[in-house]
Amino acid sequence: MTRTRGKKPSVEPGLIPSPGGLLDWRDAQHFDRWQDHPCALCDHPTPMRSHAGEPVHKSCAETWIAANPVEARLGRFASDVQVGRRRGDDHA
């Protein structure tokens, strides 16, 4: 009998709060105790990680969710919106 592992969905019901709500990031998966990386939203270093493993401050993620509730409920995140854009690619 062959087992297939289902891919874990990037967003589980209840993970994304309503606009103005707070994320519950008490689980260890949201913290990298070994290395800080630039936040996907503000570029300041953070050990925090989103549900998809992206480096992001909890407060930055909550602010983005409040400003983009539809995208957040669809499982998208700030860095998903900028597909094809590279960090530092802000020239006119």
MDTraj code that builds the backbone (N, CA, C; nanometers):
import mdtraj as md
import numpy as np

residues = "MET THR ARG THR ARG GLY LYS LYS PRO SER VAL GLU PRO GLY LEU ILE PRO SER PRO GLY GLY LEU LEU ASP TRP ARG ASP ALA GLN HIS PHE ASP ARG TRP GLN ASP HIS PRO CYS ALA LEU CYS ASP HIS PRO THR PRO MET ARG SER HIS ALA GLY GLU PRO VAL HIS LYS SER CYS ALA GLU THR TRP ILE ALA ALA ASN PRO VAL GLU ALA ARG LEU GLY ARG PHE ALA SER ASP VAL GLN VAL GLY ARG ARG ARG GLY ASP ASP HIS ALA".split()
xyz = np.array([
    [0.0836, -0.1177, 0.0000],
    [0.0000, 0.0000, 0.0000],
    [0.0883, 0.1243, 0.0000],
    [0.0662, 0.2129, -0.0929],
    [0.1453, 0.3338, -0.1047],
    [0.0744, 0.4496, -0.0367],
    [0.1475, 0.5198, 0.0440],
    [0.0919, 0.6379, 0.1097],
    [0.1347, 0.7627, 0.0339],
    [0.0431, 0.8513, 0.0181],
    [0.0781, 0.9799, -0.0417],
    [0.0545, 1.0863, 0.0622],
    [0.1490, 1.1704, 0.0747],
    [0.1355, 1.2789, 0.1707],
    [0.0702, 1.3968, 0.1025],
    [-0.0395, 1.4386, 0.1599],
    [-0.1067, 1.5560, 0.1057],
    [-0.0284, 1.6809, 0.1419],
    [-0.0243, 1.7713, 0.0513],
    [0.0451, 1.8961, 0.0764],
    [-0.0390, 1.9799, 0.1723],
    [0.0234, 2.0305, 0.2774],
    [-0.0478, 2.1100, 0.3752],
    [-0.0918, 2.2410, 0.3103],
    [-0.2202, 2.2767, 0.3222],
    [-0.2650, 2.4020, 0.2621],
    [-0.1933, 2.5199, 0.3259],
    [-0.1666, 2.6247, 0.2470],
    [-0.0945, 2.7398, 0.2999],
    [-0.1769, 2.8169, 0.4015],
    [-0.3085, 2.8044, 0.3938],
    [-0.3947, 2.8738, 0.4880],
    [-0.5000, 2.7770, 0.5388],
    [-0.5087, 2.7649, 0.6679],
    [-0.6122, 2.6828, 0.7279],
    [-0.7208, 2.7745, 0.7808],
    [-0.8462, 2.7297, 0.7783],
    [-0.9539, 2.8132, 0.8313],
    [-0.9225, 2.8569, 0.9743],
    [-0.9444, 2.9829, 1.0008],
    [-0.9204, 3.0349, 1.1344],
    [-0.7833, 3.0955, 1.1540],
    [-0.6890, 3.0722, 1.0610],
    [-0.5555, 3.1294, 1.0760],
    [-0.5528, 3.2786, 1.0451],
    [-0.6360, 3.3213, 0.9527],
    [-0.6374, 3.4616, 0.9129],
    [-0.7487, 3.5320, 0.9894],
    [-0.7126, 3.6285, 1.0719],
    [-0.8155, 3.6988, 1.1487],
    [-0.8941, 3.7950, 1.0607],
    [-1.0075, 3.8366, 1.1096],
    [-1.0822, 3.9391, 1.0378],
    [-1.0018, 4.0690, 1.0456],
    [-1.0271, 4.1635, 0.9533],
    [-0.9524, 4.2897, 0.9564],
    [-0.9587, 4.3539, 1.0947],
    [-0.8440, 4.3926, 1.1455],
    [-0.8358, 4.4518, 1.2790],
    [-0.8138, 4.3477, 1.3874],
    [-0.8240, 4.2192, 1.3526],
    [-0.8020, 4.1112, 1.4488],
    [-0.6538, 4.0830, 1.4643],
    [-0.6206, 3.9985, 1.5606],
    [-0.4809, 3.9660, 1.5873],
    [-0.4497, 3.8227, 1.5452],
    [-0.3300, 3.8027, 1.4924],
    [-0.2825, 3.6692, 1.4560],
    [-0.2411, 3.5940, 1.5816],
    [-0.2606, 3.4642, 1.5829],
    [-0.2172, 3.3794, 1.6936],
    [-0.0902, 3.3083, 1.6483],
    [0.0244, 3.3636, 1.6854],
    [0.1531, 3.3090, 1.6444],
    [0.2288, 3.2517, 1.7638],
    [0.1582, 3.1870, 1.8566],
    [0.2243, 3.1266, 1.9719],
    [0.2972, 2.9984, 1.9349],
    [0.2616, 2.9369, 1.8250],
    [0.3245, 2.8130, 1.7798],
    [0.4700, 2.8400, 1.7402],
    [0.5568, 2.7461, 1.7670],
    [0.7004, 2.7612, 1.7381],
    [0.7312, 2.7776, 1.5898],
    [0.6412, 2.7352, 1.5004],
    [0.6678, 2.7480, 1.3562],
    [0.6790, 2.8940, 1.3130],
    [0.6315, 2.9852, 1.3957],
    [0.6356, 3.1270, 1.3613],
    [0.7602, 3.1977, 1.4142],
    [0.8562, 3.1224, 1.4635],
    [0.9760, 3.1832, 1.5209],
    [1.0990, 3.1045, 1.4790],
    [1.1964, 3.1745, 1.4227],
    [1.3240, 3.1135, 1.3849],
    [1.4284, 3.1609, 1.4855],
    [1.4641, 3.0742, 1.5772],
    [1.5560, 3.1167, 1.6830],
    [1.7008, 3.1241, 1.6367],
    [1.7281, 3.0820, 1.5147],
    [1.8653, 3.0792, 1.4665],
    [1.9033, 3.1977, 1.3809],
    [1.8072, 3.2544, 1.3073],
    [1.8465, 3.3568, 1.2109],
    [1.7349, 3.4585, 1.1862],
    [1.7715, 3.5848, 1.1862],
    [1.6796, 3.6916, 1.1473],
    [1.6931, 3.7151, 0.9970],
    [1.5830, 3.7481, 0.9334],
    [1.5818, 3.7832, 0.7918],
    [1.5038, 3.9129, 0.7768],
    [1.5235, 3.9864, 0.6677],
    [1.4482, 4.1103, 0.6476],
    [1.2984, 4.0808, 0.6340],
    [1.2182, 4.1599, 0.7021],
    [1.0729, 4.1481, 0.6948],
    [1.0287, 4.1725, 0.5507],
    [0.9335, 4.0933, 0.5035],
    [0.8822, 4.1068, 0.3669],
    [0.8110, 4.2402, 0.3458],
    [0.7756, 4.3083, 0.4547],
    [0.7015, 4.4335, 0.4422],
    [0.7820, 4.5580, 0.4768],
    [0.8653, 4.5514, 0.5804],
    [0.9376, 4.6729, 0.6224],
    [1.0890, 4.6632, 0.6071],
    [1.1407, 4.5475, 0.5710],
    [1.2841, 4.5222, 0.5503],
    [1.3697, 4.5253, 0.6772],
    [1.3112, 4.5423, 0.7955],
    [1.3894, 4.5348, 0.9190],
    [1.4017, 4.3881, 0.9596],
    [1.5127, 4.3489, 1.0221],
    [1.5340, 4.2086, 1.0585],
    [1.4267, 4.1572, 1.1550],
    [1.3891, 4.0313, 1.1369],
    [1.2915, 3.9678, 1.2265],
    [1.3133, 3.8177, 1.2328],
    [1.2932, 3.7589, 1.3517],
    [1.2961, 3.6134, 1.3642],
    [1.1574, 3.5530, 1.3385],
    [1.0555, 3.6370, 1.3219],
    [0.9186, 3.5901, 1.3036],
    [0.8977, 3.5389, 1.1610],
    [0.8085, 3.4391, 1.1463],
    [0.7784, 3.3814, 1.0157],
    [0.6272, 3.3700, 0.9989],
    [0.5809, 3.3952, 0.8771],
    [0.4386, 3.3830, 0.8456],
    [0.3997, 3.2360, 0.8394],
    [0.2722, 3.2101, 0.8130],
    [0.2236, 3.0726, 0.7989],
    [0.2945, 2.9995, 0.6854],
    [0.3450, 3.0759, 0.5870],
    [0.4153, 3.0165, 0.4729],
    [0.5668, 3.0198, 0.4907],
    [0.6142, 3.0620, 0.6088],
    [0.7571, 3.0631, 0.6363],
    [0.8291, 3.1896, 0.5939],
    [0.7539, 3.2899, 0.5499],
    [0.8167, 3.4157, 0.5095],
    [0.8542, 3.4979, 0.6317],
    [0.9689, 3.5654, 0.6284],
    [1.0045, 3.6517, 0.7404],
    [0.9150, 3.7757, 0.7413],
    [0.8461, 3.7982, 0.8518],
    [0.7579, 3.9137, 0.8637],
    [0.7260, 3.9368, 1.0109],
    [0.7255, 4.0630, 1.0514],
    [0.6837, 4.0949, 1.1876],
    [0.5343, 4.0684, 1.2011],
    [0.4928, 4.0236, 1.3157],
    [0.3511, 3.9961, 1.3401],
    [0.2693, 4.1233, 1.3199],
    [0.3180, 4.2350, 1.3701],
    [0.2441, 4.3609, 1.3556],
    [0.2369, 4.4048, 1.2096],
    [0.3427, 4.3813, 1.1325],
    [0.3402, 4.4142, 0.9897],
    [0.2366, 4.3283, 0.9176],
    [0.2329, 4.1987, 0.9507],
    [0.1367, 4.1080, 0.8878],
    [-0.0066, 4.1481, 0.9224],
    [-0.0311, 4.1832, 1.0475],
    [-0.1657, 4.2238, 1.0890],
    [-0.2086, 4.3520, 1.0189],
    [-0.1172, 4.4462, 1.0021],
    [-0.1474, 4.5702, 0.9309],
    [-0.1795, 4.5415, 0.7848],
    [-0.1008, 4.4511, 0.7228],
    [-0.1257, 4.4165, 0.5832],
    [-0.2606, 4.3470, 0.5674],
    [-0.2943, 4.2566, 0.6590],
    [-0.4228, 4.1865, 0.6535],
    [-0.5378, 4.2860, 0.6648],
    [-0.5250, 4.3833, 0.7543],
    [-0.6305, 4.4836, 0.7710],
    [-0.6487, 4.5655, 0.6433],
    [-0.5400, 4.5921, 0.5719],
    [-0.5469, 4.6719, 0.4492],
    [-0.5844, 4.5876, 0.3268],
    [-0.5666, 4.4560, 0.3330],
    [-0.5910, 4.3664, 0.2193],
    [-0.6692, 4.2425, 0.2629],
    [-0.7886, 4.2584, 0.3192],
    [-0.8611, 4.1430, 0.3741],
    [-0.9001, 4.0367, 0.2721],
    [-0.9347, 4.0774, 0.1509],
    [-0.9761, 3.9794, 0.0496],
    [-0.8583, 3.8907, 0.0112],
    [-0.7431, 3.9515, -0.0183],
    [-0.6245, 3.8739, -0.0550],
    [-0.5823, 3.7822, 0.0596],
    [-0.5913, 3.8321, 0.1822],
    [-0.5519, 3.7525, 0.2987],
    [-0.6419, 3.6301, 0.3126],
    [-0.7719, 3.6471, 0.2960],
    [-0.8653, 3.5345, 0.3081],
    [-0.8464, 3.4332, 0.1951],
    [-0.7933, 3.4765, 0.0827],
    [-0.7669, 3.3862, -0.0289],
    [-0.6332, 3.3140, -0.0133],
    [-0.5625, 3.3417, 0.0956],
    [-0.4361, 3.2740, 0.1208],
    [-0.3164, 3.3458, 0.0638],
    [-0.3362, 3.4678, 0.0170],
    [-0.2236, 3.5439, -0.0373],
    [-0.1600, 3.6232, 0.0745],
    [-0.0397, 3.6690, 0.0480],
    [0.0300, 3.7535, 0.1444],
    [0.0986, 3.8650, 0.0677],
    [0.1504, 3.9606, 0.1385],
    [0.2095, 4.0794, 0.0774],
    [0.3102, 4.0458, -0.0312],
    [0.3975, 3.9513, -0.0071],
    [0.4992, 3.9188, -0.1067],
    [0.4388, 3.8483, -0.2275],
    [0.3219, 3.7856, -0.2123],
    [0.2557, 3.7208, -0.3250],
    [0.2037, 3.8243, -0.4247],
    [0.1650, 3.9402, -0.3755],
    [0.1081, 4.0444, -0.4598],
    [0.2124, 4.0990, -0.5560],
    [0.3388, 4.0955, -0.5167],
    [0.4455, 4.1529, -0.5967],
    [0.5184, 4.0465, -0.6779],
    [0.4464, 3.9538, -0.7344],
    [0.5076, 3.8458, -0.8118],
    [0.5916, 3.9053, -0.9249],
    [0.7126, 3.8547, -0.9376],
    [0.8005, 3.9004, -1.0450],
    [0.8806, 4.0242, -1.0092],
    [0.8553, 4.0807, -0.8935],
    [0.9293, 4.1999, -0.8525],
    [1.0411, 4.1589, -0.7587],
    [1.1578, 4.2124, -0.7810],
    [1.2723, 4.1804, -0.6972],
    [1.2907, 4.2889, -0.5920],
    [1.3415, 4.2477, -0.4775],
    [1.3719, 4.3426, -0.3701],
    [1.4725, 4.4454, -0.4235],
    [1.4452, 4.5709, -0.4000],
    [1.5336, 4.6759, -0.4469],
    [1.5027, 4.7224, -0.5877],
    [1.4013, 4.6640, -0.6491],
    [1.3646, 4.7016, -0.7858],
    [1.2591, 4.8110, -0.7795],
    [1.3020, 4.9304, -0.7355],
    [1.2064, 5.0380, -0.7158],
    [1.2386, 5.1613, -0.8015],
    [1.3115, 5.1410, -0.9086],
    [1.3460, 5.2540, -0.9942],
    [1.2258, 5.2931, -1.0784],
    [1.2252, 5.4154, -1.1254],
    [1.1125, 5.4661, -1.2039],
    [1.1184, 5.4209, -1.3477],
])
top = md.Topology()
chain = top.add_chain()
for i, resn in enumerate(residues, 1):
    res = top.add_residue(resn, chain, resSeq=i)
    for name in ("N", "CA", "C"):
        top.add_atom(name, md.element.get_by_symbol(name[0]), res)
traj = md.Trajectory(xyz[None], top)
